[in-house]
C-alpha cells in the first residue's frame, strides 16, 4: 500500500498518481453535479476498475477540509456543503429556516436517540401527550419518517430519523449525535426529560429491529398515505 498522509487513506500500490488524480476528478465532478447526496456505491460504479472509492473520497474530504466548501459524508453518501464557520457570512442571503417549537425539538431529540420509537413511547419519555401536529411538522420537514410497525398488540407505528436529518445537522451517522447533556445545555431539550434518553444509539438507522415489521401498502392505506387499492389518485 502507498500512504499519502496529507490526502487521507492509502491507495493500492499498483494505482499510479495519475490514475488516482483522475479518479479524484471524476468523483469530485459526480458529487458537484448532483443536487442530492451521492452514495459511495454510485461513485464506485463510475470509477476505473481497481480504484478504492472509499479511499478516494477520504482523500477528497481531506483536501476540502479547510476550504469554504467542504465535502461532507452523510451515512454512506457524500455532498458539498458550505463550511459551517462561514454560515454567518451567508445568513443574509439565505431564507430564514423554519423554526421548530420546543415541543417539536424535544420530540425530534427523543426519536433520534430512541429510534425505533412509537408515539406512546415518546409520550412516556416526555411525560406529556404528543400532538399529531408535532409529528406532522417533523415529517413535513423531512427529518422523521415511519420506520415500521412494532410486533406488539395494536401494531403501533415506529418512527425514525432520515438522511435529510443527518444532512441538516451535519452528521455522518447517528453515532455522531451529541451527548444528551450538550443538548440540554444548548436549550434544545428541557431538563424534565428522563435519563432514559441516553439509551444506546442504533448503528444503522435503516435496519429494522427484531421487534419491527416492515411498512406494507396496506399499512400505508391505513395511515392515510395511499388511497384504497394502493395506487395514487388519478389526479396525482
C-alpha positions as protocol buffer text, in pm:
chain_id: "A"
residue {
  index: 1
  type: UNK
  ca { x: 0 y: 0 z: 0 }
}
residue {
  index: 2
  type: UNK
  ca { x: 114 y: 361 z: -71 }
}
residue {
  index: 3
  type: UNK
  ca { x: 13 y: 605 z: 202 }
}
residue {
  index: 4
  type: UNK
  ca { x: -46 y: 974 z: 147 }
}
residue {
  index: 5
  type: UNK
  ca { x: -90 y: 1127 z: 491 }
}
residue {
  index: 6
  type: UNK
  ca { x: -173 y: 1470 z: 351 }
}
residue {
  index: 7
  type: UNK
  ca { x: -461 y: 1342 z: 144 }
}
residue {
  index: 8
  type: UNK
  ca { x: -622 y: 1072 z: 356 }
}
residue {
  index: 9
  type: UNK
  ca { x: -641 y: 695 z: 326 }
}
residue {
  index: 10
  type: UNK
  ca { x: -383 y: 483 z: 148 }
}
residue {
  index: 11
  type: UNK
  ca { x: -433 y: 362 z: -209 }
}
residue {
  index: 12
  type: UNK
  ca { x: -316 y: 28 z: -352 }
}
residue {
  index: 13
  type: UNK
  ca { x: 47 y: 40 z: -466 }
}
residue {
  index: 14
  type: UNK
  ca { x: -48 y: -50 z: -824 }
}
residue {
  index: 15
  type: UNK
  ca { x: -261 y: 266 z: -862 }
}
residue {
  index: 16
  type: UNK
  ca { x: -30 y: 534 z: -1003 }
}
residue {
  index: 17
  type: UNK
  ca { x: -54 y: 902 z: -916 }
}
residue {
  index: 18
  type: UNK
  ca { x: -213 y: 990 z: -1250 }
}
residue {
  index: 19
  type: UNK
  ca { x: -481 y: 722 z: -1206 }
}
residue {
  index: 20
  type: UNK
  ca { x: -559 y: 840 z: -852 }
}
residue {
  index: 21
  type: UNK
  ca { x: -575 y: 1204 z: -959 }
}
residue {
  index: 22
  type: UNK
  ca { x: -813 y: 1121 z: -1243 }
}
residue {
  index: 23
  type: UNK
  ca { x: -1034 y: 915 z: -1010 }
}
residue {
  index: 24
  type: UNK
  ca { x: -1049 y: 1209 z: -768 }
}
residue {
  index: 25
  type: UNK
  ca { x: -1153 y: 1442 z: -1052 }
}
residue {
  index: 26
  type: UNK
  ca { x: -1429 y: 1202 z: -1160 }
}
residue {
  index: 27
  type: UNK
  ca { x: -1560 y: 1157 z: -805 }
}
residue {
  index: 28
  type: UNK
  ca { x: -1544 y: 1532 z: -741 }
}
residue {
  index: 29
  type: UNK
  ca { x: -1741 y: 1605 z: -1059 }
}
residue {
  index: 30
  type: UNK
  ca { x: -2008 y: 1345 z: -977 }
}
residue {
  index: 31
  type: UNK
  ca { x: -2076 y: 1493 z: -633 }
}
residue {
  index: 32
  type: UNK
  ca { x: -2058 y: 1854 z: -754 }
}
residue {
  index: 33
  type: UNK
  ca { x: -2311 y: 1790 z: -1034 }
}
residue {
  index: 34
  type: UNK
  ca { x: -2568 y: 1628 z: -806 }
}
residue {
  index: 35
  type: UNK
  ca { x: -2834 y: 1824 z: -619 }
}
residue {
  index: 36
  type: UNK
  ca { x: -2865 y: 1537 z: -369 }
}
residue {
  index: 37
  type: UNK
  ca { x: -2604 y: 1346 z: -166 }
}
residue {
  index: 38
  type: UNK
  ca { x: -2440 y: 1079 z: -382 }
}
residue {
  index: 39
  type: UNK
  ca { x: -2392 y: 726 z: -249 }
}
residue {
  index: 40
  type: UNK
  ca { x: -2048 y: 569 z: -229 }
}
residue {
  index: 41
  type: UNK
  ca { x: -2179 y: 273 z: -431 }
}
residue {
  index: 42
  type: UNK
  ca { x: -2285 y: 504 z: -715 }
}
residue {
  index: 43
  type: UNK
  ca { x: -1943 y: 671 z: -719 }
}
residue {
  index: 44
  type: UNK
  ca { x: -1761 y: 337 z: -709 }
}
residue {
  index: 45
  type: UNK
  ca { x: -1951 y: 212 z: -1015 }
}
residue {
  index: 46
  type: UNK
  ca { x: -1818 y: 508 z: -1216 }
}
residue {
  index: 47
  type: UNK
  ca { x: -1453 y: 491 z: -1116 }
}
residue {
  index: 48
  type: UNK
  ca { x: -1192 y: 283 z: -1303 }
}
residue {
  index: 49
  type: UNK
  ca { x: -1154 y: -81 z: -1201 }
}
residue {
  index: 50
  type: UNK
  ca { x: -921 y: -134 z: -908 }
}
residue {
  index: 51
  type: UNK
  ca { x: -987 y: 205 z: -752 }
}
residue {
  index: 52
  type: UNK
  ca { x: -1090 y: 210 z: -384 }
}
residue {
  index: 53
  type: UNK
  ca { x: -1378 y: 460 z: -388 }
}
residue {
  index: 54
  type: UNK
  ca { x: -1369 y: 493 z: -9 }
}
residue {
  index: 55
  type: UNK
  ca { x: -1002 y: 591 z: -17 }
}
residue {
  index: 56
  type: UNK
  ca { x: -1064 y: 841 z: -298 }
}
residue {
  index: 57
  type: UNK
  ca { x: -1347 y: 1008 z: -103 }
}
residue {
  index: 58
  type: UNK
  ca { x: -1139 y: 1019 z: 216 }
}
residue {
  index: 59
  type: UNK
  ca { x: -862 y: 1196 z: 25 }
}
residue {
  index: 60
  type: UNK
  ca { x: -1109 y: 1444 z: -125 }
}
residue {
  index: 61
  type: UNK
  ca { x: -1259 y: 1513 z: 219 }
}
residue {
  index: 62
  type: UNK
  ca { x: -911 y: 1593 z: 349 }
}
residue {
  index: 63
  type: UNK
  ca { x: -841 y: 1825 z: 56 }
}
residue {
  index: 64
  type: UNK
  ca { x: -1163 y: 2021 z: 113 }
}
residue {
  index: 65
  type: UNK
  ca { x: -1139 y: 2027 z: 494 }
}
residue {
  index: 66
  type: UNK
  ca { x: -1009 y: 2385 z: 524 }
}
residue {
  index: 67
  type: UNK
  ca { x: -1187 y: 2537 z: 224 }
}
residue {
  index: 68
  type: UNK
  ca { x: -1501 y: 2749 z: 207 }
}
residue {
  index: 69
  type: UNK
  ca { x: -1682 y: 2443 z: 71 }
}
residue {
  index: 70
  type: UNK
  ca { x: -1641 y: 2109 z: 249 }
}
residue {
  index: 71
  type: UNK
  ca { x: -1702 y: 1759 z: 120 }
}
residue {
  index: 72
  type: UNK
  ca { x: -1919 y: 1601 z: 388 }
}
residue {
  index: 73
  type: UNK
  ca { x: -2024 y: 1243 z: 444 }
}
residue {
  index: 74
  type: UNK
  ca { x: -2387 y: 1166 z: 525 }
}
residue {
  index: 75
  type: UNK
  ca { x: -2423 y: 800 z: 610 }
}
residue {
  index: 76
  type: UNK
  ca { x: -2279 y: 626 z: 303 }
}
residue {
  index: 77
  type: UNK
  ca { x: -2332 y: 930 z: 78 }
}
residue {
  index: 78
  type: UNK
  ca { x: -2137 y: 1248 z: 2 }
}
residue {
  index: 79
  type: UNK
  ca { x: -2224 y: 1610 z: -73 }
}
residue {
  index: 80
  type: UNK
  ca { x: -2060 y: 1951 z: -92 }
}
residue {
  index: 81
  type: UNK
  ca { x: -2167 y: 2193 z: 180 }
}
residue {
  index: 82
  type: UNK
  ca { x: -2065 y: 2544 z: 282 }
}
residue {
  index: 83
  type: UNK
  ca { x: -1813 y: 2536 z: 569 }
}
residue {
  index: 84
  type: UNK
  ca { x: -2001 y: 2562 z: 898 }
}
residue {
  index: 85
  type: UNK
  ca { x: -1794 y: 2858 z: 1023 }
}
residue {
  index: 86
  type: UNK
  ca { x: -1900 y: 3064 z: 718 }
}
residue {
  index: 87
  type: UNK
  ca { x: -2272 y: 3030 z: 781 }
}
residue {
  index: 88
  type: UNK
  ca { x: -2284 y: 3376 z: 935 }
}
residue {
  index: 89
  type: UNK
  ca { x: -2148 y: 3530 z: 612 }
}
residue {
  index: 90
  type: UNK
  ca { x: -2427 y: 3378 z: 406 }
}
residue {
  index: 91
  type: UNK
  ca { x: -2705 y: 3431 z: 661 }
}
residue {
  index: 92
  type: UNK
  ca { x: -2837 y: 3749 z: 497 }
}
residue {
  index: 93
  type: UNK
  ca { x: -2868 y: 3585 z: 155 }
}
residue {
  index: 94
  type: UNK
  ca { x: -3047 y: 3272 z: 269 }
}
residue {
  index: 95
  type: UNK
  ca { x: -3412 y: 3223 z: 351 }
}
residue {
  index: 96
  type: UNK
  ca { x: -3492 y: 3212 z: 721 }
}
residue {
  index: 97
  type: UNK
  ca { x: -3505 y: 2844 z: 820 }
}
residue {
  index: 98
  type: UNK
  ca { x: -3825 y: 2714 z: 968 }
}
residue {
  index: 99
  type: UNK
  ca { x: -3802 y: 2724 z: 1345 }
}
residue {
  index: 100
  type: UNK
  ca { x: -3934 y: 2431 z: 1542 }
}
residue {
  index: 101
  type: UNK
  ca { x: -4127 y: 2470 z: 1865 }
}
residue {
  index: 102
  type: UNK
  ca { x: -3972 y: 2349 z: 2189 }
}
residue {
  index: 103
  type: UNK
  ca { x: -4210 y: 2052 z: 2184 }
}
residue {
  index: 104
  type: UNK
  ca { x: -4105 y: 1959 z: 1829 }
}
residue {
  index: 105
  type: UNK
  ca { x: -3735 y: 1980 z: 1920 }
}
residue {
  index: 106
  type: UNK
  ca { x: -3793 y: 1755 z: 2221 }
}
residue {
  index: 107
  type: UNK
  ca { x: -3981 y: 1501 z: 2012 }
}
residue {
  index: 108
  type: UNK
  ca { x: -3710 y: 1510 z: 1743 }
}
residue {
  index: 109
  type: UNK
  ca { x: -3439 y: 1452 z: 2004 }
}
residue {
  index: 110
  type: UNK
  ca { x: -3630 y: 1159 z: 2155 }
}
residue {
  index: 111
  type: UNK
  ca { x: -3683 y: 998 z: 1813 }
}
residue {
  index: 112
  type: UNK
  ca { x: -3316 y: 1046 z: 1722 }
}
residue {
  index: 113
  type: UNK
  ca { x: -3188 y: 883 z: 2042 }
}
residue {
  index: 114
  type: UNK
  ca { x: -3457 y: 620 z: 2097 }
}
residue {
  index: 115
  type: UNK
  ca { x: -3535 y: 504 z: 1743 }
}
residue {
  index: 116
  type: UNK
  ca { x: -3720 y: 291 z: 1666 }
}
residue {
  index: 117
  type: UNK
  ca { x: -3980 y: 451 z: 1894 }
}
residue {
  index: 118
  type: UNK
  ca { x: -4359 y: 466 z: 1899 }
}
residue {
  index: 119
  type: UNK
  ca { x: -4575 y: 767 z: 1978 }
}
residue {
  index: 120
  type: UNK
  ca { x: -4670 y: 614 z: 2315 }
}
residue {
  index: 121
  type: UNK
  ca { x: -4302 y: 569 z: 2400 }
}
residue {
  index: 122
  type: UNK
  ca { x: -4230 y: 930 z: 2304 }
}
residue {
  index: 123
  type: UNK
  ca { x: -4504 y: 1042 z: 2541 }
}
residue {
  index: 124
  type: UNK
  ca { x: -4369 y: 817 z: 2817 }
}
residue {
  index: 125
  type: UNK
  ca { x: -4027 y: 981 z: 2793 }
}
residue {
  index: 126
  type: UNK
  ca { x: -4162 y: 1338 z: 2772 }
}
residue {
  index: 127
  type: UNK
  ca { x: -4424 y: 1285 z: 3039 }
}
residue {
  index: 128
  type: UNK
  ca { x: -4683 y: 1473 z: 2832 }
}
residue {
  index: 129
  type: UNK
  ca { x: -4909 y: 1395 z: 2538 }
}
residue {
  index: 130
  type: UNK
  ca { x: -4763 y: 1450 z: 2191 }
}
residue {
  index: 131
  type: UNK
  ca { x: -4995 y: 1601 z: 1934 }
}
residue {
  index: 132
  type: UNK
  ca { x: -5021 y: 1456 z: 1585 }
}
residue {
  index: 133
  type: UNK
  ca { x: -4941 y: 1804 z: 1456 }
}
residue {
  index: 134
  type: UNK
  ca { x: -4596 y: 1797 z: 1615 }
}
residue {
  index: 135
  type: UNK
  ca { x: -4510 y: 1471 z: 1440 }
}
residue {
  index: 136
  type: UNK
  ca { x: -4658 y: 1602 z: 1114 }
}
residue {
  index: 137
  type: UNK
  ca { x: -4429 y: 1908 z: 1129 }
}
residue {
  index: 138
  type: UNK
  ca { x: -4121 y: 1687 z: 1170 }
}
residue {
  index: 139
  type: UNK
  ca { x: -4228 y: 1461 z: 886 }
}
residue {
  index: 140
  type: UNK
  ca { x: -4304 y: 1756 z: 657 }
}
residue {
  index: 141
  type: UNK
  ca { x: -3954 y: 1888 z: 731 }
}
residue {
  index: 142
  type: UNK
  ca { x: -3822 y: 1554 z: 606 }
}
residue {
  index: 143
  type: UNK
  ca { x: -3641 y: 1474 z: 931 }
}
residue {
  index: 144
  type: UNK
  ca { x: -3868 y: 1197 z: 1063 }
}
residue {
  index: 145
  type: UNK
  ca { x: -4023 y: 900 z: 885 }
}
residue {
  index: 146
  type: UNK
  ca { x: -4230 y: 591 z: 952 }
}
residue {
  index: 147
  type: UNK
  ca { x: -3988 y: 301 z: 1008 }
}
residue {
  index: 148
  type: UNK
  ca { x: -4213 y: 1 z: 1059 }
}
residue {
  index: 149
  type: UNK
  ca { x: -4471 y: -148 z: 1293 }
}
residue {
  index: 150
  type: UNK
  ca { x: -4394 y: -285 z: 1638 }
}
residue {
  index: 151
  type: UNK
  ca { x: -4477 y: -651 z: 1696 }
}
residue {
  index: 152
  type: UNK
  ca { x: -4699 y: -575 z: 1994 }
}
residue {
  index: 153
  type: UNK
  ca { x: -5077 y: -554 z: 2039 }
}
residue {
  index: 154
  type: UNK
  ca { x: -5216 y: -283 z: 1815 }
}
residue {
  index: 155
  type: UNK
  ca { x: -4901 y: -293 z: 1598 }
}
residue {
  index: 156
  type: UNK
  ca { x: -4811 y: 73 z: 1664 }
}
residue {
  index: 157
  type: UNK
  ca { x: -4606 y: 258 z: 1403 }
}
residue {
  index: 158
  type: UNK
  ca { x: -4240 y: 317 z: 1484 }
}
residue {
  index: 159
  type: UNK
  ca { x: -4061 y: 641 z: 1397 }
}
residue {
  index: 160
  type: UNK
  ca { x: -3701 y: 710 z: 1300 }
}
residue {
  index: 161
  type: UNK
  ca { x: -3487 y: 987 z: 1154 }
}
residue {
  index: 162
  type: UNK
  ca { x: -3398 y: 1032 z: 787 }
}
residue {
  index: 163
  type: UNK
  ca { x: -3087 y: 1101 z: 580 }
}
residue {
  index: 164
  type: UNK
  ca { x: -3209 y: 1462 z: 548 }
}
residue {
  index: 165
  type: UNK
  ca { x: -3194 y: 1484 z: 928 }
}
residue {
  index: 166
  type: UNK
  ca { x: -2829 y: 1379 z: 923 }
}
residue {
  index: 167
  type: UNK
  ca { x: -2756 y: 1620 z: 639 }
}
residue {
  index: 168
  type: UNK
  ca { x: -2924 y: 1920 z: 806 }
}
residue {
  index: 169
  type: UNK
  ca { x: -2744 y: 1872 z: 1136 }
}
residue {
  index: 170
  type: UNK
  ca { x: -2407 y: 1790 z: 977 }
}
residue {
  index: 171
  type: UNK
  ca { x: -2387 y: 1429 z: 1098 }
}
residue {
  index: 172
  type: UNK
  ca { x: -2224 y: 1138 z: 916 }
}
residue {
  index: 173
  type: UNK
  ca { x: -2435 y: 886 z: 1109 }
}
residue {
  index: 174
  type: UNK
  ca { x: -2630 y: 856 z: 1433 }
}
residue {
  index: 175
  type: UNK
  ca { x: -2317 y: 778 z: 1632 }
}
residue {
  index: 176
  type: UNK
  ca { x: -2219 y: 1143 z: 1581 }
}
residue {
  index: 177
  type: UNK
  ca { x: -2518 y: 1270 z: 1780 }
}
residue {
  index: 178
  type: UNK
  ca { x: -2409 y: 1494 z: 2070 }
}
residue {
  index: 179
  type: UNK
  ca { x: -2443 y: 1385 z: 2430 }
}
residue {
  index: 180
  type: UNK
  ca { x: -2778 y: 1450 z: 2594 }
}
residue {
  index: 181
  type: UNK
  ca { x: -2609 y: 1691 z: 2835 }
}
residue {
  index: 182
  type: UNK
  ca { x: -2493 y: 1901 z: 2539 }
}
residue {
  index: 183
  type: UNK
  ca { x: -2848 y: 1916 z: 2403 }
}
residue {
  index: 184
  type: UNK
  ca { x: -2978 y: 2034 z: 2739 }
}
residue {
  index: 185
  type: UNK
  ca { x: -2702 y: 2294 z: 2769 }
}
residue {
  index: 186
  type: UNK
  ca { x: -2794 y: 2427 z: 2425 }
}
residue {
  index: 187
  type: UNK
  ca { x: -3157 y: 2456 z: 2531 }
}
residue {
  index: 188
  type: UNK
  ca { x: -3275 y: 2207 z: 2269 }
}
residue {
  index: 189
  type: UNK
  ca { x: -3441 y: 1980 z: 2523 }
}
residue {
  index: 190
  type: UNK
  ca { x: -3577 y: 2055 z: 2867 }
}
residue {
  index: 191
  type: UNK
  ca { x: -3448 y: 1924 z: 3197 }
}
residue {
  index: 192
  type: UNK
  ca { x: -3765 y: 1731 z: 3265 }
}
residue {
  index: 193
  type: UNK
  ca { x: -3685 y: 1464 z: 3004 }
}
residue {
  index: 194
  type: UNK
  ca { x: -3593 y: 1139 z: 3174 }
}
residue {
  index: 195
  type: UNK
  ca { x: -3244 y: 995 z: 3184 }
}
residue {
  index: 196
  type: UNK
  ca { x: -3374 y: 717 z: 2958 }
}
residue {
  index: 197
  type: UNK
  ca { x: -3291 y: 944 z: 2666 }
}
residue {
  index: 198
  type: UNK
  ca { x: -2933 y: 819 z: 2684 }
}
residue {
  index: 199
  type: UNK
  ca { x: -3026 y: 474 z: 2553 }
}
residue {
  index: 200
  type: UNK
  ca { x: -2775 y: 332 z: 2301 }
}
residue {
  index: 201
  type: UNK
  ca { x: -2799 y: 477 z: 1952 }
}
residue {
  index: 202
  type: UNK
  ca { x: -2855 y: 222 z: 1673 }
}
residue {
  index: 203
  type: UNK
  ca { x: -2558 y: 198 z: 1439 }
}
residue {
  index: 204
  type: UNK
  ca { x: -2778 y: 157 z: 1130 }
}
residue {
  index: 205
  type: UNK
  ca { x: -3097 y: 362 z: 1141 }
}
residue {
  index: 206
  type: UNK
  ca { x: -3241 y: 199 z: 825 }
}
residue {
  index: 207
  type: UNK
  ca { x: -3221 y: -155 z: 961 }
}
residue {
  index: 208
  type: UNK
  ca { x: -3547 y: -285 z: 1108 }
}
residue {
  index: 209
  type: UNK
  ca { x: -3511 y: -422 z: 1458 }
}
residue {
  index: 210
  type: UNK
  ca { x: -3619 y: -769 z: 1572 }
}
residue {
  index: 211
  type: UNK
  ca { x: -3939 y: -619 z: 1716 }
}
residue {
  index: 212
  type: UNK
  ca { x: -4039 y: -442 z: 1392 }
}
residue {
  index: 213
  type: UNK
  ca { x: -4224 y: -545 z: 1078 }
}
residue {
  index: 214
  type: UNK
  ca { x: -4181 y: -351 z: 752 }
}
residue {
  index: 215
  type: UNK
  ca { x: -4444 y: -100 z: 640 }
}
residue {
  index: 216
  type: UNK
  ca { x: -4670 y: -254 z: 372 }
}
residue {
  index: 217
  type: UNK
  ca { x: -4901 y: -88 z: 116 }
}
residue {
  index: 218
  type: UNK
  ca { x: -5192 y: -195 z: 339 }
}
residue {
  index: 219
  type: UNK
  ca { x: -5029 y: -13 z: 631 }
}
residue {
  index: 220
  type: UNK
  ca { x: -4989 y: 298 z: 416 }
}
residue {
  index: 221
  type: UNK
  ca { x: -5360 y: 286 z: 329 }
}
residue {
  index: 222
  type: UNK
  ca { x: -5445 y: 252 z: 698 }
}
residue {
  index: 223
  type: UNK
  ca { x: -5222 y: 551 z: 777 }
}
residue {
  index: 224
  type: UNK
  ca { x: -5388 y: 757 z: 505 }
}
residue {
  index: 225
  type: UNK
  ca { x: -5075 y: 776 z: 290 }
}
residue {
  index: 226
  type: UNK
  ca { x: -5222 y: 577 z: 0 }
}
residue {
  index: 227
  type: UNK
  ca { x: -5576 y: 568 z: -136 }
}
residue {
  index: 228
  type: UNK
  ca { x: -5767 y: 235 z: -116 }
}
residue {
  index: 229
  type: UNK
  ca { x: -5618 y: -12 z: -361 }
}
residue {
  index: 230
  type: UNK
  ca { x: -5262 y: 105 z: -308 }
}
residue {
  index: 231
  type: UNK
  ca { x: -5245 y: 325 z: -617 }
}
residue {
  index: 232
  type: UNK
  ca { x: -5217 y: 703 z: -628 }
}
residue {
  index: 233
  type: UNK
  ca { x: -5525 y: 904 z: -718 }
}
residue {
  index: 234
  type: UNK
  ca { x: -5568 y: 978 z: -1088 }
}
residue {
  index: 235
  type: UNK
  ca { x: -5532 y: 1349 z: -1011 }
}
residue {
  index: 236
  type: UNK
  ca { x: -5180 y: 1286 z: -883 }
}
